[in-house]
Amino acid sequence: MTAYLDTHVAAWLYAGRLDLFPQPVLDRLDEDDLAVSPMVALEMEYLFERGKVREDSPPVLDALRRDLGVRLCDLGFDRVAEVACQLRFTRDPFDRLIAAHARAGGGELVTKDLKLRRHCNWALWSD
C-alpha cells in the first residue's frame, strides 16, 4: 500500500517529530511505500514564503526522499483533477488536491486533519 503524506505529516517527519504520531501510524509509515503529491511541495513553499515554516520545499523533500524513501508521485494531473472535482467538502485547494491525489493513486492519506478524516474514508490516523 502507498501512504500519501499530508503536508503537516511530511513536515513533522522532516523535523523528526515522531512524538506527534500515534504508534499505529508510525507502524504503517514503516510498512508502506511513502509518497507525496506535488501539491505538498507547493503548499510547503507557500508556507515558507508566508514565514510559517523555516525551510522551503526542495531541501525538505530531498531529505525525505534520501532518508525515508518518500517519492514525489507523478500521477497525471488530469486524473487528480477529475477526482478533486468530486471532493466538494472543502474549498481549500491544497487539501482538495492532496486528498484527491491519494485517492486517485489508490493509496491512503496520512493526515491528522479531522475534516479530511471525516470526509475521506481513505484517510489514515488514530487518536
N, C-alpha and C positions, 0 to 999 in steps of 0.2 A: 504494500500500500504506500502511496505517496502522501506525506503530510506537508501541506502548504502552510507556510508560516505567515501569520498576520504581522503587520509592521511592528507592533509592540513586542511580539514574541521574538522576532529577529533582533530587535534592539536589545532585549534582555539577554538573549544568548550571546550576542557580541560583547555585552558588558560583563558577562559571567555571572549574571544574577539568577542562578539556578534556584535560589531560595524563594523566588516568586512563582515557581511552578509546583503544582501538586505532583506527588510521586508518580501516579499513573500516567500523567502527561510526559514526564521525563522518561519513563519506561518506553512509551510509544515513540518518542523522539530518538531513542537509542535503536529501536527496532525498524522504523520506517525509513524509506528514502525521503530526503528533505528537499523542498523546493520553495521558491518564492515567485510570485507574479512580478512582472516588470513594474506593476503599479506600486509594489512595496518599495522599489528603488526610487520611484518618483515621489512617493509620499515622504520617504526619508529625506530626500533632497529638499522638498518643500519645508519640512520641519527644521532642517538645518538653516535654510535661508531665513526662516522666521525666528531663529535663535532658540528653538525649543530643544534641540539636540546639539551636541558638540562636534560630531563627525558628519561629513557629507556621505552620501551613499556608496561611492566606489570603494573606499577602504573597508567599510563595514561588510559589504557583500563579498569583497575579496577575502577577508578574514573568515567569514562564514563558509565560503567555498573551500578554502585551504584547510581550515581546522575541523569542520563538521561535514564537509561534502555537500553543502547546500548548493543546489543548481538553480540557475535562472531559467524558468520554464519558457519554452519557445513555442507554446501552443499559439496558433494563429489568432490574431485579434478579432477576425470576423466571427469565429466560434465563441470567443469570450463575450463579445458584444451581444451576440444573439442570446446567450444565457442571461447576461446582465439586464437585458430588456424585460426579462420576466421577474426580476427581483425588485419589486415596487415598494418594499417595506422601508427603504432608506433613500434619502436624497444625497447622501454622502458619496461622491463618485469614487473615492478610494475604497471604501467598504464594499460598495456595489461591485466594482470590478475585481477586487481581491477575492471576494466570495464567489463570484462567477467563474473566476479562473480555476479555483479549486474544484468547483462543481463540473466545469467543462473538462477538466483534466482527470476526472474520475477519482479524485483524492478527498482527503479530509482537510478542513481548515482548522488549524490550531489557533485558537483565539480565546482570550478571557472576556471579550466584548459580549456582554449579556444580550444586547439587541441582535447581534449576529447569531448567537447561540439559540435564541428563541425562534428565529425565522429560518435557520439553515440546519436541517437535520444532518448535514454533513460536517457540522462544526464539532470540534473535539475540545473538551476541557472537563475538569471535575473539581468541584468545590469541596 
